[in-house]
Amino acid sequence: MTLKAAAKNVVYSGGFLYQPPLLMGIDFFIDQGGKEHYDELARRLFDYTKYYRLGRVVLTATPRCGYLDHRLEAALDTGLFDRIHVRLYGEEGWCFQTPLESFKKWAVAYPHSKVSVGVVASPDAAGYMPPWDLYYRVLEYAKKVPNRFHDIEQE
């Protein structure tokens, strides 16, 4: 977004205050561009939808694996995001942290958000992690973190 007004306009893209929401959730996946106004957009979405009969819109973010994703920093610092889906893959070339280091940093930095990880399934994809590594290097630790995403089973 380049204009402050654009954040306001996105919120009022349809529907009425006392009708069911048009959206159940919004994921902030910022692949390119600036970092301006995403915090304002998050606040407006939260404020505008908190009065919906069916509950407010769920806000999630999908940052790049390296902590900290500067495009999302201000938005995540609002504390309004329900979940953070950390990508442990990609071709950015700057994900120098281990997957475990990345997960730890995100989980500690945003204790009020549920944190999960995104991985690729193909061994040919950039950032592929064999299942053994994923389980023993990331998920074993994630089970102990209180703000892990709920679908990580505990033994």
C-alpha positions in Angstrom: 0.0 0.0 0.0 1.3 3.4 -0.9 -1.5 5.6 0.5 -2.8 5.9 4.0 -6.3 6.1 2.6 -5.9 2.8 0.9 -5.9 1.0 4.3 -9.3 2.6 5.1 -10.7 1.7 1.7 -9.8 -2.0 2.0 -11.9 -2.3 5.1 -15.0 -0.9 3.6 -14.9 -3.2 0.5 -18.4 -4.5 1.0 -21.0 -5.7 3.4 -22.7 -3.9 6.3 -21.8 -3.6 10.0 -24.7 -5.8 11.2 -24.6 -8.4 8.5 -22.4 -11.5 8.4 -18.9 -10.7 7.3 -17.9 -11.2 3.7 -14.5 -12.6 4.9 -13.8 -14.9 7.8 -10.1 -14.2 7.9 -7.3 -12.2 6.2 -3.7 -13.3 5.8 -1.0 -10.6 5.5 1.3 -12.2 3.0 3.5 -9.3 1.9 5.8 -10.5 -0.9 7.1 -7.2 -2.2 6.7 -3.5 -1.8 6.9 -1.2 1.2 6.0 -1.7 4.8 3.9 1.4 5.3 0.3 1.3 6.6 -0.1 -2.5 7.2 -0.4 -1.7 11.0 -3.2 0.7 10.2 -4.9 -1.8 8.0 -4.8 -4.4 10.8 -6.2 -2.0 13.3 -9.0 -0.9 11.0 -9.9 -4.5 10.1 -9.9 -5.5 13.8 -12.0 -2.4 14.8 -14.4 -2.7 12.0 -15.2 -6.4 12.3 -15.2 -6.8 16.1 -18.9 -6.1 16.1 -19.9 -8.8 13.7 -22.5 -11.2 15.1 -20.5 -14.2 14.0 -17.2 -12.9 15.4 -14.5 -10.7 14.1 -12.3 -11.5 11.2 -9.3 -13.6 12.0 -6.0 -11.9 11.2 -3.0 -14.0 10.3 0.4 -13.2 8.9 2.8 -15.2 6.8 6.3 -13.7 7.2 9.4 -14.9 5.6 11.5 -17.4 7.7 14.1 -15.0 8.9 13.2 -13.0 12.0 12.3 -10.2 11.6 10.2 -9.5 8.5 10.4 -5.8 8.3 7.4 -5.5 6.0 5.2 -7.0 8.7 6.9 -5.7 11.9 4.7 -2.8 12.6 1.5 -4.7 11.8 2.5 -7.7 14.0 3.5 -5.3 16.8 -0.2 -4.2 17.1 -0.8 -7.5 18.9 -4.0 -8.1 16.8 -2.8 -11.2 14.9 -4.3 -14.5 15.9 -1.8 -16.6 14.1 1.7 -16.3 12.5 2.6 -18.8 9.8 6.4 -18.7 9.5 7.6 -19.9 6.1 10.7 -22.2 6.5 11.3 -22.2 2.8 11.7 -19.9 -0.2 14.2 -18.6 -2.6 15.0 -15.4 -0.8 18.5 -16.5 -0.1 18.6 -14.7 3.2 17.1 -17.3 5.5 20.3 -18.0 7.3 18.8 -19.0 10.6 18.1 -22.6 11.3 14.4 -23.6 11.3 14.5 -24.0 15.0 16.1 -20.6 15.6 13.5 -19.0 13.4 10.5 -20.7 15.2 11.9 -19.8 18.6 12.4 -16.1 17.7 8.9 -15.7 16.3 7.2 -17.6 19.2 9.1 -15.5 21.8 8.5 -12.2 20.0 4.7 -12.7 19.7 3.5 -14.7 22.7 -0.2 -13.7 22.1 -0.2 -15.1 18.6 -0.3 -18.8 17.7 2.8 -19.7 15.7 3.0 -22.4 13.1 5.5 -23.3 10.4 5.1 -23.7 6.7 7.2 -26.2 4.9 7.5 -27.5 1.3 6.8 -31.2 0.5 9.0 -31.5 -2.6 12.7 -32.4 -2.1 13.3 -30.3 -5.2 11.9 -27.1 -3.7 14.1 -24.4 -2.1 14.2 -24.9 1.6 13.0 -28.5 1.6 13.4 -30.1 5.1 13.3 -33.9 5.4 10.5 -35.1 7.7 13.0 -36.4 10.3 14.7 -32.9 10.5 11.3 -31.2 10.8 10.1 -33.5 13.6 13.3 -33.6 15.7 14.6 -30.1 15.0 11.5 -28.0 15.1 8.3 -29.9 16.2 9.9 -31.4 19.3 10.6 -27.9 20.5 7.3 -26.5 19.3 5.4 -28.9 21.4 6.8 -27.2 24.5 5.9 -23.7 23.5 2.6 -22.4 24.9 1.7 -20.3 21.8 2.3 -23.1 19.3 -0.5 -23.6 16.8 -3.0 -26.1 18.3 -2.6 -28.8 15.7 0.8 -29.8 16.8 0.1 -33.0 18.9 1.6 -33.6 22.2 2.7 -37.1 23.2 
